[in-house]
Amino acid sequence: MSCFYDMREDETQTSWQRAFNHDVKDEELVWHRDENDRIVKVISGVNWKFQFDNELPMTMVVGKSFKIPKMTYHRIIKGEGRLILEIKEI
């Protein structure tokens, strides 16, 4: 079972929304890498954090975007409420 769900028509879309529910378990939010570069925009969520490997976590702010280079280890740290991200592969 996944700790998130994607809101998109099919796997060929290069832009979609991803949601993490408020009750996701911390141990489900694991370090991982993505195969493509991504631009991520925060749509909703309070005090959720994003962390690159060997860096301090940064608080994700609604309306702000950041880039995740492909094959770079990263993770999400749980905050309050539901987190919704807009993801665009580039």
Secondary structure, DSSP 8 states (H G I E B T S, - for coil): --S-EEE-S-TT-SEEEEEE-TT--GGGS--B--SS-EEEEEEEEES-EEEETTS--EE--TT-EEEE-TT--EEEE--EEEEEEEEEE-
